[in-house]
């Protein structure tokens, strides 16, 4: 029950936050944002508590200050996860990631970026192939505005978000044991 309450709280907060791998256009400098994403992730487990995840998807990012001006984009990333329970690749974990994204608000900005960051996540498996991941992220998007040809503008950002999508877990540790 506790995991559902925590997930719901993070979902409600996230629907109202700035940057994960997808990011807010460079002409904004807000440092607290929301993010909602649809993703596909492929997770490889070779260790009882560490996994490597490759994922991609599409999402929406907005600022808590200007909630009605979201940005939309496509993203890909690699993430290293540390789970708190041995041989249990779900529930709470922390991660470091490096991703890339294309973002647009369809009006003023179209940006590309490379985004390193850290997250605190909760992985809830809705079914054997569906997941829900609410998270809090600290990132430093390095973005370039394509339309304005503005320079790279790094801005540290805290994001409250949620990811929903398909996933596959390949447990190589289990295969080695068999």
Backbone torsions as a table, in degrees:
resi	resn	phi	psi	omega
1	UNK	NA	-39.5	-178.4
2	UNK	-59.0	-41.0	-178.5
3	UNK	-65.7	-33.6	179.0
4	UNK	-71.2	-39.0	177.8
5	UNK	-64.2	-45.9	179.1
6	UNK	-62.9	-43.1	178.5
7	UNK	-61.4	-44.7	179.5
8	UNK	-63.3	-41.5	178.0
9	UNK	-60.6	-47.4	-179.9
10	UNK	-65.8	-35.4	177.7
11	UNK	-65.0	-46.8	-179.7
12	UNK	-62.7	-40.3	177.2
13	UNK	-65.0	-42.6	-175.2
14	UNK	-69.2	-31.6	179.6
15	UNK	-69.1	-17.9	178.5
16	UNK	-98.0	NA	NA
17	UNK	NA	-164.7	-178.3
18	UNK	-114.7	-61.9	-163.4
19	UNK	-149.9	133.2	167.1
20	UNK	-117.3	-128.6	172.1
21	UNK	-74.0	-39.4	169.8
22	UNK	-75.3	149.1	-171.0
23	UNK	-140.4	165.8	179.1
24	UNK	-84.8	143.4	-176.9
25	UNK	-53.4	152.1	-170.2
26	UNK	-65.9	-20.3	-179.5
27	UNK	-75.4	-9.9	173.6
28	UNK	-95.5	146.8	178.7
29	UNK	-127.3	28.5	177.7
30	UNK	-71.9	145.9	-176.3
31	UNK	-115.8	10.4	175.6
32	UNK	-137.3	116.8	-172.7
33	UNK	-137.7	174.7	175.2
34	UNK	-119.9	156.9	179.8
35	UNK	-148.5	136.4	171.5
36	UNK	-129.5	135.5	-172.0
37	UNK	-141.1	146.8	168.4
38	UNK	-108.7	126.1	-173.3
39	UNK	-136.5	165.6	164.2
40	UNK	-124.8	130.4	-179.9
41	UNK	-129.4	144.9	176.3
42	UNK	-120.9	116.2	-174.0
43	UNK	-113.6	129.9	178.8
44	UNK	-112.9	125.6	178.8
45	UNK	-110.4	117.6	176.3
46	UNK	-118.3	-0.6	-172.8
47	UNK	-140.2	154.2	-178.9
48	UNK	-62.5	-24.5	-177.9
49	UNK	-128.5	-12.7	-178.0
50	UNK	-108.0	138.8	172.5
51	UNK	-135.7	161.7	173.0
52	UNK	-117.3	133.0	-176.1
53	UNK	-124.9	133.2	171.1
54	UNK	-111.6	128.7	-179.4
55	UNK	-147.7	159.1	178.1
56	UNK	-150.1	160.8	-179.9
57	UNK	175.1	-163.2	179.2
58	UNK	-134.4	151.8	-178.0
59	UNK	-161.8	-178.4	-178.4
60	UNK	-130.0	133.7	179.2
61	UNK	-129.0	140.2	177.0
62	UNK	-145.1	167.6	179.0
63	UNK	-96.9	146.3	174.4
64	UNK	-69.0	-22.2	178.1
65	UNK	-79.8	-37.5	179.9
66	UNK	-124.8	72.0	-173.0
67	UNK	-58.0	-33.6	-174.3
68	UNK	-86.1	9.2	-179.7
69	UNK	-123.7	67.1	-178.2
70	UNK	-76.3	166.0	174.4
71	UNK	-121.7	149.3	-175.2
72	UNK	-123.2	150.2	-179.2
73	UNK	-168.9	176.0	176.8
74	UNK	-112.3	146.1	-174.2
75	UNK	-144.7	151.4	169.4
76	UNK	-139.6	151.0	-178.4
77	UNK	-161.2	161.8	169.1
78	UNK	-120.3	138.9	-173.6
79	UNK	-137.6	138.4	174.1
80	UNK	-107.9	122.4	-174.7
81	UNK	-112.1	143.0	173.9
82	UNK	-119.2	111.1	179.1
83	UNK	-89.3	150.7	-177.3
84	UNK	-87.5	-14.9	178.9
85	UNK	-115.2	129.0	-178.1
86	UNK	-64.2	134.4	178.7
87	UNK	57.9	24.1	177.5
88	UNK	-130.0	96.7	-172.6
89	UNK	-90.5	53.9	174.4
90	UNK	-156.2	-177.9	-176.2
91	UNK	72.4	-145.6	-173.4
92	UNK	-76.2	142.0	173.8
93	UNK	-157.3	163.0	172.6
94	UNK	-116.1	154.5	-177.6
95	UNK	-151.2	158.0	171.2
96	UNK	-119.1	141.6	-177.1
97	UNK	-141.5	161.1	172.8
98	UNK	-139.5	123.4	-176.1
99	UNK	-138.5	176.0	176.9
100	UNK	-139.3	148.2	-177.6
101	UNK	-151.6	155.7	168.7
102	UNK	-115.2	127.1	-176.8
103	UNK	-128.1	147.6	174.8
104	UNK	-149.8	151.7	171.2
105	UNK	-107.3	7.5	179.1
106	UNK	64.9	10.0	179.4
107	UNK	-133.0	-75.7	-170.3
108	UNK	-94.1	-27.3	-170.1
109	UNK	-140.7	144.6	167.8
110	UNK	-136.4	117.8	-173.3
111	UNK	-125.9	152.3	167.8
112	UNK	-118.5	153.5	-177.9
113	UNK	-157.7	157.7	169.8
114	UNK	-115.5	129.6	-170.7
115	UNK	-131.1	109.4	169.8
116	UNK	-92.0	151.1	178.3
117	UNK	-174.7	-179.8	178.4
118	UNK	-130.2	149.5	-179.0
119	UNK	-138.5	153.8	163.9
120	UNK	-114.1	120.8	-173.1
121	UNK	-124.7	166.3	167.8
122	UNK	-134.0	122.5	-179.4
123	UNK	-103.7	112.3	176.6
124	UNK	-108.5	119.9	177.3
125	UNK	-86.7	110.6	179.0
126	UNK	-72.7	-39.5	172.9
127	UNK	-146.9	-171.5	-177.5
128	UNK	-67.7	-14.1	-179.6
129	UNK	-129.1	-2.5	-179.5
130	UNK	-113.2	138.3	178.8
131	UNK	-132.9	159.4	173.4
132	UNK	-132.7	123.4	-177.6
133	UNK	-128.5	93.8	169.2
134	UNK	-75.4	148.9	-176.1
135	UNK	-155.6	164.8	168.4
136	UNK	-125.9	129.9	-172.3
137	UNK	-127.2	144.6	170.6
138	UNK	-120.1	119.1	-176.4
139	UNK	-137.9	168.2	178.4
140	UNK	-131.8	80.3	-178.6
141	UNK	-64.4	130.5	173.1
142	UNK	-106.2	102.2	-170.0
143	UNK	-117.0	154.6	177.4
144	UNK	-131.0	125.0	-179.8
145	UNK	-82.9	114.0	-176.5
146	UNK	-68.4	-44.3	-176.6
147	UNK	-68.9	-42.6	-174.7
148	UNK	-92.9	-8.9	-176.6
149	UNK	51.3	38.5	177.1
150	UNK	-80.1	156.0	-179.4
151	UNK	-67.2	176.2	177.9
152	UNK	-71.1	132.1	-177.0
153	UNK	-125.4	96.7	176.3
154	UNK	-77.7	131.6	178.1
155	UNK	-138.6	122.8	178.0
156	UNK	-72.3	140.9	-171.7
157	UNK	-140.2	142.2	170.5
158	UNK	-108.3	128.6	-178.5
159	UNK	-122.6	138.3	170.7
160	UNK	-112.1	122.8	-174.0
161	UNK	-151.7	-178.9	178.0
162	UNK	-146.3	138.6	175.2
163	UNK	-116.9	140.7	178.6
164	UNK	-133.9	138.0	177.0
165	UNK	168.0	-164.9	-179.7
166	UNK	-92.0	150.2	177.8
167	UNK	-148.4	158.3	172.8
168	UNK	-135.3	131.1	177.2
169	UNK	-110.5	121.7	175.3
170	UNK	-107.9	108.1	-176.8
171	UNK	-92.8	87.7	179.8
172	UNK	-70.4	-25.5	177.5
173	UNK	-63.3	-41.9	179.7
174	UNK	-66.5	-39.2	179.4
175	UNK	-65.4	-37.1	179.4
176	UNK	-66.7	-33.0	-178.4
177	UNK	-74.1	-32.7	-176.2
178	UNK	-73.3	NA	NA
